[in-house]
Amino acid sequence: MLDGFQQQELEKIKNDPMLIKDAPEELKANEEFMLEVIRLSAFAMAHVAPELQNKKSFVLAAIALNGWAYNYTLDKWRDNESVTRFAVRKDPVFLFAASERLMADEDFKTNALKINSWYPWIRLNKFIKNNFFEGLGDTFAIMYGNYGILEKLDGKEFDPNILKHGLIDITLIPQLSNFLINYGAPTKPCYGNPFRYAADNEKRKDATIIRNISLAIGFGLQFLRFAMAAAATVMVLPIVALVHMLKFPYTYYYQRNLLQLEGVIYDARNNEPASEKTTLAEFISRTNSSLNDLCGYKSSNITSYSYKNTEVETYGSVHSSSPLLFFKPLNSTKPSQVRAKEIATALEIDEQYDPNNSRARAIGRSFY
């Protein structure tokens, strides 16, 4: 628990994070205080007292609160496998800040990036939001897995979070195919980018005939892997169809509770109220939106990027999109409203999304 003086200093730093440089040394050595500051700004990690910078438990706690703190840790932590793995699993971009040794270590990258869990595919909110064809695609993906082989072959940067084992892996065919392809078409990481690969022509010239045979067999096994995953998906097709038919009553119940969320519609251009107290259902109707169009907007508000609710400005070849209206939920303690907010969060309806950011990804999708 921070005392009065620490709270005062923290309030100052909230307004200007650069003030941490001039903070008293006893504050820089206070673990609880510095974690609160790091939560506000990762930059503070560079000004932590040496004894804390060398304390592994503190470093891990700081990264857990603000992943960008990893960039300001000591060189020894950015060369430490457990600390770097912890940071990379929060966001793969932190692999760029790792030591050259770890960026070049293929085994480490595989272990850090390949999280062998299908939780993001089968969690409840994903199940409720996806439609039959998405469910079928998810089923195939779980069967097939992904080793990022093709991405490595053509030198493209790949999304490491898609690397997963598939159920077909129990046959060992994907692993054998991966080994043969990597031997037949050897690659090496490009300098400065641990996700981008290029052909290793020096190795490729060695034992060319054997490598060509290895590559051909490897791709043949890849085709077999694809066929097995497709066959397995067809076998469970009736189950997938049954699940999606049975989910509709439950989906309707969720949707009905969500649309009862009460609030006020605001004009996004001047932040002035554009309605009296209303519901999310009215906002959706007024903006001609589907649940697919909804996303978070400035704090806990909700907006829609439907065609009717989006204003597009053009600057040459650059397009900028902004919403016309947004929905501000009321701070109500009524059980129905608390439940509606829980559903909005669980289904990621209020997930922040900026359509003008090319790296942003719209998460919310329709129920059907």
VENZI-V750054 format. One record per residue. N is the residue number from 1. NEAR is the number of other ideal C-beta (glycine too) atoms within 8 Angstrom. Layout:
N_NEAR / N_NEAR
//
This chain:
1_3 / 2_8 / 3_6 / 4_5 / 5_6 / 6_11 / 7_9 / 8_8 / 9_11 / 10_12 / 11_8 / 12_9 / 13_15 / 14_7 / 15_5 / 16_6 / 17_11 / 18_6 / 19_9 / 20_13 / 21_6 / 22_4 / 23_11 / 24_5 / 25_7 / 26_6 / 27_11 / 28_13 / 29_10 / 30_9 / 31_8 / 32_8 / 33_12 / 34_17 / 35_12 / 36_10 / 37_13 / 38_15 / 39_7 / 40_9 / 41_10 / 42_11 / 43_10 / 44_15 / 45_13 / 46_6 / 47_9 / 48_13 / 49_9 / 50_6 / 51_7 / 52_12 / 53_12 / 54_6 / 55_8 / 56_8 / 57_6 / 58_13 / 59_13 / 60_10 / 61_9 / 62_15 / 63_15 / 64_7 / 65_9 / 66_10 / 67_10 / 68_7 / 69_15 / 70_14 / 71_9 / 72_9 / 73_13 / 74_7 / 75_6 / 76_6 / 77_12 / 78_14 / 79_10 / 80_9 / 81_7 / 82_6 / 83_15 / 84_19 / 85_11 / 86_11 / 87_13 / 88_13 / 89_7 / 90_9 / 91_7 / 92_10 / 93_5 / 94_14 / 95_15 / 96_8 / 97_8 / 98_12 / 99_9 / 100_5 / 101_7 / 102_14 / 103_12 / 104_8 / 105_8 / 106_7 / 107_6 / 108_11 / 109_13 / 110_9 / 111_8 / 112_11 / 113_12 / 114_10 / 115_8 / 116_5 / 117_6 / 118_7 / 119_6 / 120_7 / 121_9 / 122_8 / 123_8 / 124_6 / 125_9 / 126_11 / 127_10 / 128_12 / 129_11 / 130_9 / 131_8 / 132_8 / 133_6 / 134_8 / 135_13 / 136_11 / 137_8 / 138_12 / 139_11 / 140_11 / 141_12 / 142_12 / 143_13 / 144_11 / 145_14 / 146_9 / 147_7 / 148_10 / 149_10 / 150_6 / 151_10 / 152_10 / 153_10 / 154_6 / 155_10 / 156_6 / 157_6 / 158_10 / 159_5 / 160_11 / 161_8 / 162_8 / 163_12 / 164_12 / 165_6 / 166_13 / 167_8 / 168_14 / 169_10 / 170_5 / 171_7 / 172_7 / 173_11 / 174_15 / 175_8 / 176_10 / 177_14 / 178_11 / 179_9 / 180_13 / 181_15 / 182_9 / 183_10 / 184_13 / 185_10 / 186_11 / 187_12 / 188_8 / 189_11 / 190_9 / 191_4 / 192_3 / 193_9 / 194_10 / 195_8 / 196_10 / 197_10 / 198_8 / 199_9 / 200_9 / 201_6 / 202_6 / 203_7 / 204_11 / 205_6 / 206_7 / 207_5 / 208_8 / 209_6 / 210_7 / 211_14 / 212_9 / 213_9 / 214_12 / 215_13 / 216_9 / 217_9 / 218_16 / 219_10 / 220_8 / 221_13 / 222_12 / 223_8 / 224_9 / 225_13 / 226_9 / 227_8 / 228_12 / 229_14 / 230_9 / 231_8 / 232_11 / 233_12 / 234_7 / 235_6 / 236_9 / 237_9 / 238_6 / 239_7 / 240_12 / 241_9 / 242_8 / 243_9 / 244_11 / 245_7 / 246_8 / 247_10 / 248_8 / 249_7 / 250_9 / 251_11 / 252_8 / 253_8 / 254_12 / 255_10 / 256_8 / 257_11 / 258_14 / 259_11 / 260_12 / 261_12 / 262_12 / 263_14 / 264_11 / 265_14 / 266_13 / 267_10 / 268_11 / 269_5 / 270_4 / 271_6 / 272_6 / 273_8 / 274_7 / 275_9 / 276_5 / 277_7 / 278_10 / 279_10 / 280_15 / 281_8 / 282_10 / 283_16 / 284_13 / 285_7 / 286_9 / 287_13 / 288_8 / 289_12 / 290_7 / 291_14 / 292_7 / 293_12 / 294_12 / 295_16 / 296_11 / 297_10 / 298_4 / 299_3 / 300_6 / 301_12 / 302_16 / 303_14 / 304_14 / 305_12 / 306_11 / 307_5 / 308_7 / 309_14 / 310_11 / 311_7 / 312_7 / 313_7 / 314_7 / 315_6 / 316_4 / 317_3 / 318_6 / 319_8 / 320_9 / 321_10 / 322_8 / 323_13 / 324_10 / 325_15 / 326_12 / 327_13 / 328_10 / 329_15 / 330_9 / 331_4 / 332_8 / 333_5 / 334_6 / 335_5 / 336_8 / 337_14 / 338_10 / 339_9 / 340_15 / 341_10 / 342_8 / 343_12 / 344_13 / 345_9 / 346_8 / 347_12 / 348_9 / 349_14 / 350_11 / 351_9 / 352_7 / 353_12 / 354_6 / 355_8 / 356_5 / 357_6 / 358_3 / 359_4 / 360_8 / 361_5 / 362_8 / 363_8 / 364_14 / 365_7 / 366_8 / 367_8 / 368_4
//
